[in-house]
Amino acid sequence: MKKLTATLLLFFFLHVCMAQDPSLNIKWDNSLMVSKSTPTLQVVGNPMLSRGASMHDGSFYALKDLNADYVRYVPWFPYPKLVVAELDAPDNGKTSWDFSLIDPMTIDFFEATKGHSVILNFSTTPQWMYKTEKPVAYAKDPNQVDWNYGGGTQLRDTTMKELTDYYVRLISWYTKGGFTDETGKYHKSGYHYEIPYWEVFNEPDFEHSMTPETYTQKYDVMVTAIHKVSPNTKFVGLALAFEKPDWFEYFLNPANHKPGIPLDMISYHCYANANNNQKFEDYEYTLFDKADNFINTVSYIENIRKRLSPNTKTDIDELGTFVSDEMRNQPITQAYWNLSASVYAYFFIELTKAGIDVIGESQLVGFPTQYPDVSMINYLNSKPNARFWVLKMIKDNINAGDTLVETNIDANNGDDIAAQAFANGSSKKILILNKRNKTIRLKVPAGFNGAKISTIDELSDDNAAIQSVISDDTIELKPFAVSLVLLNLAK
């Protein structure tokens, strides 16, 4: 009987210990590093950003309201008429230059981001410039998705003058008021925008199956040509779909470039995807595990960059999550948007620790047939969803120049919560996220009573963060919640 009682007491003791709420511990006097990270997003050109489309007004209002730097704008190949300005090769003294469908969303983008650095990437080269067995057609309907507009690994003009001339004319359209085409005809736009950054192609390891050598060669000729018409533009290289060390080893080695070619910034992407037959209840583990794997890879790539080209900045400009094909073909639930938002908050914390300069969420607008699971605007009501509001909450409160201080979660289940404290003078900020599809109570340090807390969770839905004040020694984090605590300890 005594043995049974002792066993029961031990079981009860272990159960109580395991059931204890996790505790947030912060050492404000232990500075770890100064952040140089900027949170932002990418905007992919597609029909829903065309004027008159149901998502146009809400999307561009949200973009302007975000007020972010380093926003990446990518007119992309699935809608050729919306992204390629010369769809047919010059023939018999005639050209096909046409910006009538491209300009409206591009100008709206420029206006919504006025006064901020932006990264432009007209990634899709006219398909006729590539050698293929037969000509590649394009959809006549500009709003019809066309995944077949691609192919070919070799340019028909091996000097690459045809390629660079296209981009020089396109850039001149937006920066120089117009350009002279292949036949000597002048096309007037009247635009005189600045292009702070130009990213050279998108996912070249996938699109046109480039090698590090062929990409670097194209990068060099593009940079040389563009600098002649836009001398103040800086350049972003790579934009890789996959983190392949050989690409970074080759591209970041100045010896592999022509003299004087700048290596201002590199970029690459990560989508933490669910496995195709996986049910949503398992996503919380898969997505965060894949995020952790990527973060480990980032550290490896950063070592390459620091060794070969330490002054080159890094922009991870596509960060998102994917659902299974089955889930993508159904209305996406609020729980998924909160999970995806929580994953971005986690990326932001960990990539800030890794010293990444730009941390870009993907993407402003998605919808059925166009990656609905990465949209930051709810395609059902055109309102910003949780993914957008978490980005805005981070962007409005945590800045490059803030100091990261020692932060940890103390508990047996501490891995369910991630947090990072930032300090700037008397301003103290703590970003906290719940990785799990369950409500968790978190003990907070003494002195948090009366602090302001903003939260994105299932209750905020497609709205801005819910504002409240901490009035207890614990806070409640609903499933996949992201919270930001603001306090002033200079009392």
NUPAVEX-892474 format. One record per residue (C-alpha): residue in one letter; x, y, z. Coordinates in pm, 1 decimal, m for minus. Example, Ala and Ser with C-alpha at 12.3 -4.5 7.8 and 13.67 -1.06 7.14 Angstrom:
# residues 2
+---+----------+----------+----------+
! r !        x !        y !        z !
+---+----------+----------+----------+
! A !   1230.0 !   m450.0 !    780.0 !
! S !   1367.0 !   m106.0 !    714.0 !
+---+----------+----------+----------+
This chain:
# residues 491
+---+----------+----------+----------+
! r !        x !        y !        z !
+---+----------+----------+----------+
! M !      0.0 !      0.0 !      0.0 !
! K !    286.1 !    236.5 !     86.5 !
! K !    450.6 !    158.8 !   m246.7 !
! L !    123.7 !    231.3 !   m429.7 !
! T !     78.4 !    560.6 !   m241.2 !
! A !    435.1 !    665.0 !   m321.3 !
! T !    381.7 !    576.8 !   m685.5 !
! L !     61.9 !    780.0 !   m700.9 !
! L !    229.0 !   1076.3 !   m535.2 !
! L !    517.7 !   1056.9 !   m780.7 !
! F !    273.3 !   1037.1 !  m1071.2 !
! F !     80.9 !   1336.1 !   m936.7 !
! F !    402.2 !   1533.9 !   m886.9 !
! L !    520.8 !   1462.5 !  m1242.5 !
! H !    177.9 !   1545.2 !  m1383.4 !
! V !    171.5 !   1880.3 !  m1204.9 !
! C !    524.5 !   1962.1 !  m1318.1 !
! M !    446.1 !   1872.5 !  m1676.7 !
! A !    123.8 !   2071.4 !  m1666.9 !
! Q !    291.8 !   2389.0 !  m1548.0 !
! D !    252.3 !   2690.7 !  m1772.5 !
! P !    568.0 !   2784.4 !  m1961.9 !
! S !    747.2 !   3096.5 !  m1839.2 !
! L !    894.2 !   3381.3 !  m2040.5 !
! N !   1236.8 !   3487.2 !  m1914.6 !
! I !   1414.9 !   3798.9 !  m2039.2 !
! K !   1751.9 !   3941.8 !  m1940.1 !
! W !   1729.2 !   4299.8 !  m2058.0 !
! D !   2088.7 !   4370.8 !  m1958.0 !
! N !   2226.7 !   4088.0 !  m2174.6 !
! S !   2247.3 !   4226.5 !  m2529.9 !
! L !   2300.1 !   3964.2 !  m2798.4 !
! M !   2319.6 !   4164.7 !  m3121.7 !
! V !   2178.1 !   4464.7 !  m3305.8 !
! S !   1916.7 !   4385.1 !  m3567.9 !
! K !   1977.0 !   4488.0 !  m3926.4 !
! S !   1659.8 !   4318.2 !  m4055.2 !
! T !   1370.1 !   4476.0 !  m4242.7 !
! P !   1036.7 !   4289.5 !  m4271.3 !
! T !    855.7 !   4327.7 !  m4603.2 !
! L !    667.0 !   4136.6 !  m4873.5 !
! Q !    653.2 !   4056.6 !  m5242.1 !
! V !    383.0 !   4155.3 !  m5489.2 !
! V !    331.4 !   3919.2 !  m5783.1 !
! G !    158.9 !   4066.4 !  m6087.5 !
! N !   m164.4 !   3883.8 !  m6170.6 !
! P !   m520.2 !   3956.0 !  m6288.4 !
! M !   m651.5 !   4037.7 !  m5940.7 !
! L !   m424.2 !   4342.3 !  m5933.1 !
! S !   m569.9 !   4478.1 !  m6256.5 !
! R !   m790.3 !   4783.0 !  m6218.8 !
! G !  m1152.7 !   4681.3 !  m6180.1 !
! A !  m1065.7 !   4337.7 !  m6037.9 !
! S !  m1234.5 !   4247.6 !  m5710.1 !
! M !   m907.9 !   4237.2 !  m5512.6 !
! H !   m745.1 !   4546.5 !  m5666.0 !
! D !   m859.3 !   4826.1 !  m5435.5 !
! G !   m818.0 !   4642.3 !  m5105.8 !
! S !   m477.8 !   4506.1 !  m5206.7 !
! F !   m321.8 !   4835.6 !  m5307.4 !
! Y !   m474.4 !   5014.1 !  m5008.5 !
! A !   m316.3 !   4753.6 !  m4780.5 !
! L !     17.9 !   4784.7 !  m4959.5 !
! K !     21.4 !   5161.0 !  m4920.8 !
! D !    m87.5 !   5135.9 !  m4557.6 !
! L !    195.3 !   4891.2 !  m4484.6 !
! N !    446.6 !   5162.2 !  m4575.1 !
! A !    729.1 !   4910.0 !  m4616.8 !
! D !   1074.8 !   4925.5 !  m4770.3 !
! Y !   1228.1 !   4670.5 !  m5008.5 !
! V !    891.0 !   4559.3 !  m5144.5 !
! R !    956.1 !   4317.0 !  m5430.8 !
! Y !    742.6 !   4351.1 !  m5745.4 !
! V !    741.8 !   4051.0 !  m5980.4 !
! P !    532.0 !   4040.9 !  m6296.7 !
! W !    551.9 !   3662.4 !  m6353.3 !
! F !    511.9 !   3427.8 !  m6649.6 !
! P !    170.9 !   3254.6 !  m6591.9 !
! Y !     m0.5 !   3563.9 !  m6737.5 !
! P !    215.7 !   3656.5 !  m7039.4 !
! K !      3.8 !   3949.1 !  m7158.3 !
! L !     26.3 !   4110.8 !  m6815.0 !
! V !    402.4 !   4080.1 !  m6780.4 !
! V !    578.6 !   4069.9 !  m7119.5 !
! A !    593.4 !   4397.1 !  m7312.4 !
! E !    703.3 !   4246.9 !  m7646.5 !
! L !    524.9 !   3916.7 !  m7693.4 !
! D !    620.4 !   3868.3 !  m8057.9 !
! A !    956.6 !   3907.8 !  m8227.6 !
! P !   1005.6 !   4207.1 !  m8460.6 !
! D !    901.5 !   4112.8 !  m8813.4 !
! N !    896.6 !   4300.8 !  m9143.2 !
! G !    964.6 !   4634.0 !  m8979.6 !
! K !    694.5 !   4592.1 !  m8714.7 !
! T !    718.5 !   4536.2 !  m8340.8 !
! S !    468.2 !   4419.4 !  m8080.8 !
! W !    555.2 !   4655.0 !  m7794.0 !
! D !    246.1 !   4696.9 !  m7575.9 !
! F !    230.7 !   4820.0 !  m7216.1 !
! S !   m145.6 !   4878.3 !  m7205.4 !
! L !   m215.4 !   4583.7 !  m6973.3 !
! I !    114.1 !   4600.1 !  m6784.4 !
! D !    112.3 !   4969.4 !  m6694.4 !
! P !   m200.1 !   4996.8 !  m6477.4 !
! M !    m88.7 !   4755.0 !  m6205.2 !
! T !    276.7 !   4861.8 !  m6233.8 !
! I !    191.3 !   5230.4 !  m6194.1 !
! D !    m42.1 !   5147.6 !  m5907.2 !
! F !    247.8 !   4962.0 !  m5745.2 !
! F !    483.8 !   5259.3 !  m5790.4 !
! E !    226.7 !   5495.3 !  m5642.3 !
! A !    145.2 !   5267.9 !  m5346.8 !
! T !    515.6 !   5238.4 !  m5257.1 !
! K !    616.1 !   5597.6 !  m5334.6 !
! G !    899.5 !   5720.1 !  m5116.9 !
! H !   1028.1 !   5371.1 !  m5038.8 !
! S !   1298.2 !   5150.0 !  m5178.5 !
! V !   1149.8 !   4885.4 !  m5405.7 !
! I !   1290.2 !   4585.0 !  m5585.9 !
! L !   1164.2 !   4537.0 !  m5940.0 !
! N !   1190.6 !   4205.6 !  m6118.5 !
! F !   1028.6 !   4172.5 !  m6458.5 !
! S !   1145.3 !   3815.7 !  m6446.7 !
! T !    985.7 !   3681.1 !  m6763.3 !
! T !   1192.6 !   3714.2 !  m7079.2 !
! P !    997.9 !   3711.8 !  m7407.6 !
! Q !    978.1 !   3344.3 !  m7493.9 !
! W !   1070.9 !   3399.8 !  m7858.7 !
! M !   1422.1 !   3488.9 !  m7748.8 !
! Y !   1484.3 !   3125.4 !  m7649.1 !
! K !   1551.3 !   2838.0 !  m7885.9 !
! T !   1271.7 !   2579.0 !  m7876.1 !
! E !   1162.0 !   2296.3 !  m8107.0 !
! K !    856.5 !   2499.0 !  m8205.4 !
! P !    730.2 !   2846.5 !  m8116.9 !
! V !    569.9 !   2872.5 !  m7773.9 !
! A !    221.6 !   3019.9 !  m7793.9 !
! Y !     67.3 !   3242.0 !  m7529.0 !
! A !   m290.2 !   3271.4 !  m7409.8 !
! K !   m486.9 !   3538.3 !  m7591.4 !
! D !   m694.6 !   3604.2 !  m7280.8 !
! P !   m473.0 !   3809.8 !  m7048.4 !
! N !   m652.8 !   3670.6 !  m6742.4 !
! Q !   m616.0 !   3304.6 !  m6837.8 !
! V !   m344.4 !   3128.0 !  m6643.1 !
! D !    m83.2 !   2982.1 !  m6879.3 !
! W !    176.7 !   2760.5 !  m6714.1 !
! N !    317.8 !   2660.9 !  m7054.1 !
! Y !    477.3 !   2996.3 !  m7135.2 !
! G !    833.7 !   2884.3 !  m7087.8 !
! G !   1097.9 !   2643.8 !  m7207.9 !
! G !   1433.0 !   2659.8 !  m7376.2 !
! T !   1775.9 !   2684.2 !  m7218.8 !
! Q !   1966.9 !   2870.6 !  m7490.8 !
! L !   1908.2 !   3221.9 !  m7617.9 !
! R !   1880.1 !   3253.0 !  m7995.1 !
! D !   2114.5 !   3552.8 !  m7976.7 !
! T !   2426.6 !   3421.2 !  m7806.2 !
! T !   2570.5 !   3773.9 !  m7774.0 !
! M !   2275.9 !   3849.8 !  m7541.1 !
! K !   2229.0 !   4192.5 !  m7698.7 !
! E !   1871.7 !   4104.6 !  m7789.1 !
! L !   1809.7 !   4014.7 !  m7424.8 !
! T !   1966.0 !   4327.3 !  m7275.0 !
! D !   1808.1 !   4557.9 !  m7533.3 !
! Y !   1463.9 !   4434.2 !  m7426.5 !
! Y !   1527.7 !   4513.9 !  m7061.2 !
! V !   1694.1 !   4848.1 !  m7135.7 !
! R !   1386.0 !   4952.9 !  m7332.4 !
! L !   1148.7 !   4825.6 !  m7063.4 !
! I !   1336.0 !   5012.6 !  m6790.3 !
! S !   1359.2 !   5324.3 !  m7007.4 !
! W !    979.9 !   5314.0 !  m7044.6 !
! Y !    943.3 !   5361.2 !  m6669.0 !
! T !   1246.3 !   5581.1 !  m6596.6 !
! K !   1330.9 !   5781.9 !  m6909.8 !
! G !    989.8 !   5869.7 !  m7045.6 !
! G !   1010.8 !   5624.7 !  m7334.8 !
! F !   1243.4 !   5439.4 !  m7572.5 !
! T !   1329.4 !   5383.7 !  m7936.8 !
! D !   1239.5 !   5036.8 !  m8062.8 !
! E !   1423.4 !   4801.8 !  m8302.4 !
! T !   1282.6 !   4980.6 !  m8607.7 !
! G !   1376.1 !   5332.2 !  m8493.3 !
! K !   1025.8 !   5425.1 !  m8376.2 !
! Y !   1001.8 !   5619.6 !  m8050.4 !
! H !    748.3 !   5504.1 !  m7787.7 !
! K !    658.6 !   5773.2 !  m7534.2 !
! S !    546.0 !   5687.5 !  m7180.9 !
! G !    603.1 !   6007.0 !  m6986.6 !
! Y !    710.8 !   5806.8 !  m6679.4 !
! H !   1013.8 !   5908.0 !  m6475.0 !
! Y !   1016.5 !   5670.8 !  m6180.3 !
! E !   1324.1 !   5564.5 !  m5989.2 !
! I !   1420.0 !   5197.0 !  m5963.7 !
! P !   1626.8 !   5158.5 !  m5645.0 !
! Y !   1687.2 !   4784.7 !  m5697.5 !
! W !   1658.3 !   4552.1 !  m5994.9 !
! E !   1654.1 !   4177.9 !  m5937.2 !
! V !   1792.4 !   3978.1 !  m6229.2 !
! F !   1547.1 !   3698.0 !  m6320.1 !
! N !   1349.8 !   3473.8 !  m6086.6 !
! E !   1435.9 !   3120.7 !  m5978.0 !
! P !   1687.9 !   3065.6 !  m6259.7 !
! D !   1764.4 !   2721.6 !  m6119.7 !
! F !   1409.5 !   2635.9 !  m6229.6 !
! E !   1306.4 !   2878.3 !  m6503.9 !
! H !   1507.4 !   2805.1 !  m6820.8 !
! S !   1722.3 !   2562.8 !  m6617.5 !
! M !   2022.6 !   2792.3 !  m6590.6 !
! T !   2350.3 !   2685.6 !  m6434.5 !
! P !   2551.1 !   2905.9 !  m6196.4 !
! E !   2784.0 !   2982.3 !  m6486.7 !
! T !   2514.3 !   3079.4 !  m6739.7 !
! Y !   2324.4 !   3282.2 !  m6482.3 !
! T !   2633.8 !   3474.1 !  m6376.4 !
! Q !   2712.9 !   3552.7 !  m6738.3 !
! K !   2359.8 !   3688.2 !  m6791.6 !
! Y !   2371.6 !   3880.5 !  m6464.9 !
! D !   2690.0 !   4057.7 !  m6570.2 !
! V !   2561.7 !   4166.6 !  m6910.7 !
! M !   2226.9 !   4274.0 !  m6762.3 !
! V !   2390.7 !   4482.9 !  m6491.0 !
! T !   2624.3 !   4647.7 !  m6742.0 !
! A !   2340.9 !   4735.8 !  m6979.1 !
! I !   2094.6 !   4855.8 !  m6714.6 !
! H !   2353.3 !   5075.2 !  m6543.7 !
! K !   2386.1 !   5276.9 !  m6864.4 !
! V !   2023.4 !   5392.7 !  m6844.0 !
! S !   1974.0 !   5372.4 !  m6466.8 !
! P !   2312.3 !   5442.4 !  m6306.1 !
! N !   2180.8 !   5466.4 !  m5948.7 !
! T !   2008.1 !   5129.6 !  m5952.7 !
! K !   2148.7 !   4855.5 !  m5729.6 !
! F !   2114.1 !   4488.2 !  m5811.7 !
! V !   1984.5 !   4171.6 !  m5653.0 !
! G !   2119.9 !   3843.1 !  m5780.6 !
! L !   2016.9 !   3477.7 !  m5779.7 !
! A !   1652.5 !   3469.6 !  m5651.5 !
! L !   1694.3 !   3094.6 !  m5620.4 !
! A !   1406.5 !   2853.5 !  m5571.7 !
! F !   1631.3 !   2608.5 !  m5389.6 !
! E !   1929.6 !   2667.7 !  m5164.1 !
! K !   2208.0 !   2509.4 !  m5369.9 !
! P !   2555.7 !   2572.2 !  m5224.1 !
! D !   2730.9 !   2553.3 !  m5563.3 !
! W !   2530.2 !   2852.9 !  m5686.5 !
! F !   2639.8 !   3066.2 !  m5392.5 !
! E !   3000.7 !   2948.5 !  m5416.3 !
! Y !   3016.7 !   3045.8 !  m5782.6 !
! F !   2808.3 !   3364.0 !  m5792.9 !
! L !   2952.4 !   3523.8 !  m5479.6 !
! N !   3309.9 !   3477.1 !  m5595.7 !
! P !   3412.0 !   3812.2 !  m5752.4 !
! A !   3664.1 !   3625.3 !  m5969.6 !
! N !   3370.9 !   3480.0 !  m6166.7 !
! H !   3240.2 !   3823.6 !  m6264.9 !
! K !   3360.6 !   4088.7 !  m6503.5 !
! P !   3559.8 !   4368.4 !  m6336.3 !
! G !   3343.1 !   4631.0 !  m6172.6 !
! I !   3023.2 !   4423.6 !  m6154.1 !
! P !   2851.0 !   4498.6 !  m5820.3 !
! L !   2727.3 !   4224.2 !  m5591.2 !
! D !   2488.9 !   4441.7 !  m5392.9 !
! M !   2249.4 !   4178.2 !  m5268.8 !
! I !   2157.5 !   3811.8 !  m5311.4 !
! S !   1816.1 !   3653.0 !  m5269.2 !
! Y !   1659.4 !   3312.3 !  m5233.7 !
! H !   1330.7 !   3153.6 !  m5129.2 !
! C !   1164.8 !   2912.7 !  m4889.2 !
! Y !    814.5 !   2770.1 !  m4871.1 !
! A !    747.8 !   2548.8 !  m4571.0 !
! N !    507.6 !   2307.7 !  m4734.5 !
! A !    281.3 !   2038.3 !  m4603.4 !
! N !    324.2 !   1687.4 !  m4736.0 !
! N !     59.3 !   1617.1 !  m4995.0 !
! N !   m133.5 !   1346.0 !  m4808.6 !
! Q !   m101.1 !   1513.4 !  m4471.1 !
! K !   m402.0 !   1628.8 !  m4271.9 !
! F !   m416.5 !   1978.4 !  m4126.0 !
! E !   m378.7 !   1856.2 !  m3768.2 !
! D !    m18.8 !   1759.8 !  m3853.9 !
! Y !     74.1 !   2085.1 !  m4027.6 !
! E !    188.1 !   2256.6 !  m3707.8 !
! Y !    479.7 !   2014.4 !  m3679.4 !
! T !    572.3 !   1979.8 !  m4045.9 !
! L !    573.5 !   2351.0 !  m4126.5 !
! F !    783.0 !   2452.5 !  m3827.9 !
! D !   1021.0 !   2159.2 !  m3879.2 !
! K !   1075.7 !   2266.6 !  m4239.8 !
! A !   1126.2 !   2624.0 !  m4125.5 !
! D !   1396.9 !   2501.4 !  m3886.3 !
! N !   1566.8 !   2304.2 !  m4165.5 !
! F !   1572.2 !   2615.1 !  m4382.2 !
! I !   1713.7 !   2829.6 !  m4102.7 !
! N !   1999.3 !   2581.1 !  m4063.2 !
! T !   2066.4 !   2610.6 !  m4436.4 !
! V !   2066.9 !   2990.1 !  m4409.4 !
! S !   2351.8 !   2970.6 !  m4160.2 !
! Y !   2552.9 !   2762.9 !  m4405.4 !
! I !   2486.2 !   3005.5 !  m4691.6 !
! E !   2575.3 !   3302.1 !  m4472.4 !
! N !   2914.4 !   3145.9 !  m4405.3 !
! I !   2973.9 !   3126.3 !  m4781.5 !
! R !   2866.0 !   3488.5 !  m4829.2 !
! K !   3084.4 !   3618.2 !  m4545.4 !
! R !   3384.4 !   3431.7 !  m4681.3 !
! L !   3349.8 !   3536.7 !  m5047.2 !
! S !   3161.0 !   3868.4 !  m5051.1 !
! P !   3102.9 !   4003.1 !  m4699.0 !
! N !   2962.3 !   4337.8 !  m4814.1 !
! T !   2681.5 !   4171.3 !  m5010.8 !
! K !   2343.5 !   4191.0 !  m4838.9 !
! T !   2089.5 !   3908.5 !  m4821.4 !
! D !   1720.3 !   3928.3 !  m4907.5 !
! I !   1511.5 !   3618.9 !  m4846.0 !
! D !   1228.7 !   3756.9 !  m5053.3 !
! E !    982.5 !   3468.8 !  m5074.7 !
! L !    880.0 !   3318.5 !  m4742.3 !
! G !    553.7 !   3133.1 !  m4724.0 !
! T !    370.8 !   2810.6 !  m4654.3 !
! F !    186.9 !   2567.4 !  m4879.1 !
! V !   m106.0 !   2337.3 !  m4812.7 !
! S !   m175.8 !   2002.0 !  m4976.9 !
! D !   m343.2 !   1990.1 !  m5319.0 !
! E !   m661.5 !   1863.9 !  m5153.6 !
! M !   m676.3 !   2154.1 !  m4909.9 !
! R !   m584.3 !   2407.7 !  m5178.5 !
! N !   m896.3 !   2312.5 !  m5374.1 !
! Q !  m1124.2 !   2388.2 !  m5078.8 !
! P !  m1196.7 !   2713.5 !  m4896.1 !
! I !   m890.9 !   2777.2 !  m4679.5 !
! T !   m969.4 !   2794.7 !  m4309.4 !
! Q !   m893.7 !   3072.1 !  m4063.4 !
! A !   m680.2 !   2829.0 !  m3864.2 !
! Y !   m445.8 !   2790.9 !  m4162.8 !
! W !   m403.2 !   3168.1 !  m4205.1 !
! N !   m310.7 !   3196.1 !  m3837.0 !
! L !    m66.5 !   2905.6 !  m3864.9 !
! S !     99.6 !   3057.9 !  m4172.6 !
! A !    120.8 !   3397.0 !  m3999.7 !
! S !    282.3 !   3231.4 !  m3699.0 !
! V !    538.5 !   3063.5 !  m3925.2 !
! Y !    632.7 !   3402.1 !  m4075.8 !
! A !    675.4 !   3549.3 !  m3725.8 !
! Y !    903.4 !   3256.4 !  m3645.6 !
! F !   1100.5 !   3312.0 !  m3966.8 !
! F !   1136.7 !   3677.8 !  m3873.0 !
! I !   1278.1 !   3599.8 !  m3528.7 !
! E !   1522.4 !   3335.5 !  m3645.8 !
! L !   1637.2 !   3514.8 !  m3961.4 !
! T !   1690.3 !   3834.1 !  m3763.4 !
! K !   1917.5 !   3632.7 !  m3534.6 !
! A !   2098.5 !   3507.0 !  m3846.5 !
! G !   2168.8 !   3866.9 !  m3954.4 !
! I !   1952.4 !   3861.7 !  m4269.0 !
! D !   1896.7 !   4211.4 !  m4409.8 !
! V !   1553.8 !   4174.2 !  m4572.0 !
! I !   1288.1 !   3923.0 !  m4466.0 !
! G !   1014.6 !   3916.1 !  m4728.6 !
! E !    678.3 !   3745.4 !  m4693.6 !
! S !    517.1 !   3596.9 !  m5003.6 !
! Q !    280.7 !   3726.1 !  m5138.6 !
! L !     29.4 !   4010.5 !  m5139.0 !
! V !   m232.1 !   3850.4 !  m5363.7 !
! G !   m306.5 !   3486.3 !  m5434.3 !
! F !   m630.2 !   3315.2 !  m5533.5 !
! P !   m749.8 !   2981.5 !  m5673.5 !
! T !   m518.0 !   2881.7 !  m5963.9 !
! Q !   m257.5 !   3132.1 !  m5833.0 !
! Y !   m130.3 !   2990.3 !  m5502.7 !
! P !   m423.0 !   3085.7 !  m5277.3 !
! D !   m236.9 !   2953.5 !  m4972.0 !
! V !     26.2 !   3230.6 !  m4984.1 !
! S !   m213.6 !   3520.4 !  m5022.1 !
! M !   m200.6 !   3803.1 !  m4767.8 !
! I !   m539.8 !   3926.5 !  m4887.6 !
! N !   m844.9 !   3707.9 !  m4831.6 !
! Y !   m965.1 !   3637.7 !  m5185.6 !
! L !  m1319.6 !   3579.5 !  m5054.9 !
! N !  m1366.5 !   3931.4 !  m4915.1 !
! S !  m1059.8 !   4129.4 !  m5035.4 !
! K !   m959.8 !   4212.9 !  m4675.9 !
! P !   m606.6 !   4165.3 !  m4541.0 !
! N !   m581.3 !   3834.9 !  m4358.5 !
! A !   m374.9 !   3725.8 !  m4057.1 !
! R !    m59.8 !   3688.4 !  m4268.4 !
! F !    m74.2 !   4057.6 !  m4360.9 !
! W !   m161.8 !   4178.7 !  m4011.7 !
! V !    126.6 !   3992.5 !  m3849.7 !
! L !    367.5 !   4144.9 !  m4100.9 !
! K !    227.2 !   4490.7 !  m4033.1 !
! M !    246.3 !   4442.8 !  m3656.6 !
! I !    612.3 !   4344.6 !  m3685.3 !
! K !    697.7 !   4616.5 !  m3934.9 !
! D !    533.6 !   4891.7 !  m3728.1 !
! N !    708.8 !   4796.5 !  m3404.7 !
! I !   1041.3 !   4620.6 !  m3464.2 !
! N !   1311.1 !   4800.3 !  m3658.9 !
! A !   1664.2 !   4758.9 !  m3782.4 !
! G !   1878.5 !   4906.8 !  m3505.4 !
! D !   1682.3 !   4743.4 !  m3224.6 !
! T !   1890.5 !   4532.1 !  m2986.5 !
! L !   1806.2 !   4166.1 !  m2933.4 !
! V !   1839.5 !   4061.2 !  m2569.7 !
! E !   1854.9 !   3718.8 !  m2409.1 !
! T !   1510.8 !   3557.6 !  m2422.8 !
! N !   1400.9 !   3204.6 !  m2341.8 !
! I !   1097.8 !   2996.1 !  m2258.5 !
! D !   1133.1 !   2787.5 !  m1943.0 !
! A !    912.1 !   2475.8 !  m1935.4 !
! N !    894.9 !   2114.4 !  m2043.8 !
! N !    679.1 !   2219.4 !  m2338.8 !
! G !    874.4 !   2536.6 !  m2410.8 !
! D !    917.4 !   2438.6 !  m2774.9 !
! D !    548.9 !   2516.7 !  m2828.5 !
! I !    622.5 !   2887.7 !  m2784.8 !
! A !    881.5 !   3110.2 !  m2951.3 !
! A !    966.6 !   3459.5 !  m2831.5 !
! Q !   1226.2 !   3731.3 !  m2877.0 !
! A !   1268.3 !   4055.8 !  m2686.1 !
! F !   1398.5 !   4373.1 !  m2849.9 !
! A !   1516.4 !   4694.0 !  m2682.6 !
! N !   1569.8 !   5043.3 !  m2814.8 !
! G !   1640.2 !   5296.7 !  m2544.9 !
! S !   1354.4 !   5279.7 !  m2297.6 !
! S !   1132.5 !   5101.2 !  m2550.0 !
! K !   1093.8 !   4729.0 !  m2483.1 !
! K !    919.2 !   4493.0 !  m2724.7 !
! I !    858.9 !   4119.8 !  m2713.3 !
! L !    737.0 !   3920.1 !  m3013.4 !
! I !    568.4 !   3597.6 !  m2901.9 !
! L !    409.9 !   3321.3 !  m3108.8 !
! N !    223.0 !   3000.4 !  m3043.5 !
! K !    336.8 !   2716.5 !  m3271.8 !
! R !     55.6 !   2484.3 !  m3172.0 !
! N !   m311.9 !   2435.6 !  m3249.5 !
! K !   m410.1 !   2470.0 !  m2884.7 !
! T !   m445.3 !   2747.4 !  m2631.2 !
! I !   m137.8 !   2796.7 !  m2411.5 !
! R !    m98.8 !   3017.8 !  m2108.3 !
! L !    240.5 !   3185.0 !  m2074.0 !
! K !    378.2 !   3326.2 !  m1749.0 !
! V !    530.3 !   3670.0 !  m1800.8 !
! P !    801.1 !   3842.0 !  m1594.3 !
! A !    733.5 !   4082.0 !  m1312.7 !
! G !    676.4 !   4432.1 !  m1442.4 !
! F !    451.2 !   4329.8 !  m1730.6 !
! N !    135.7 !   4430.1 !  m1548.2 !
! G !    m20.5 !   4720.9 !  m1738.7 !
! A !    182.7 !   4656.9 !  m2054.5 !
! K !      9.9 !   4690.9 !  m2390.4 !
! I !    m33.0 !   4371.2 !  m2592.2 !
! S !   m144.3 !   4336.0 !  m2954.7 !
! T !   m260.0 !   3995.5 !  m3076.6 !
! I !   m342.4 !   3831.1 !  m3407.4 !
! D !   m536.8 !   3509.3 !  m3356.0 !
! E !   m863.7 !   3335.1 !  m3437.7 !
! L !  m1060.8 !   3619.3 !  m3275.5 !
! S !   m900.8 !   3895.1 !  m3485.0 !
! D !  m1005.4 !   3713.4 !  m3805.2 !
! D !   m935.3 !   3942.3 !  m4107.8 !
! N !   m880.7 !   4247.6 !  m3893.1 !
! A !   m593.5 !   4433.0 !  m3730.8 !
! A !   m445.2 !   4311.9 !  m3404.8 !
! I !   m667.3 !   4312.5 !  m3098.7 !
! Q !   m534.4 !   4561.6 !  m2843.1 !
! S !   m546.5 !   4491.2 !  m2471.0 !
! V !   m352.8 !   4543.7 !  m2148.6 !
! I !   m183.0 !   4274.5 !  m1942.3 !
! S !   m351.3 !   4253.0 !  m1601.7 !
! D !   m218.6 !   3922.0 !  m1469.5 !
! D !    105.3 !   3730.2 !  m1440.8 !
! T !      6.5 !   3516.9 !  m1741.0 !
! I !   m117.0 !   3580.4 !  m2092.6 !
! E !   m330.7 !   3348.4 !  m2301.9 !
! L !   m215.6 !   3254.5 !  m2650.0 !
! K !   m489.8 !   3099.9 !  m2860.2 !
! P !   m399.5 !   2848.8 !  m3134.3 !
! F !   m123.0 !   2990.6 !  m3358.7 !
! A !   m154.6 !   3334.2 !  m3197.2 !
! V !    110.2 !   3600.0 !  m3255.3 !
! S !    139.2 !   3872.5 !  m2990.5 !
! L !    352.6 !   4180.1 !  m2946.9 !
! V !    403.6 !   4319.7 !  m2596.2 !
! L !    508.8 !   4683.3 !  m2558.6 !
! L !    632.9 !   4811.5 !  m2226.3 !
! N !    841.4 !   5094.4 !  m2093.5 !
! L !   1071.0 !   4991.7 !  m1811.4 !
! A !   1215.1 !   5339.4 !  m1758.9 !
! K !    978.2 !   5411.8 !  m1471.9 !
+---+----------+----------+----------+
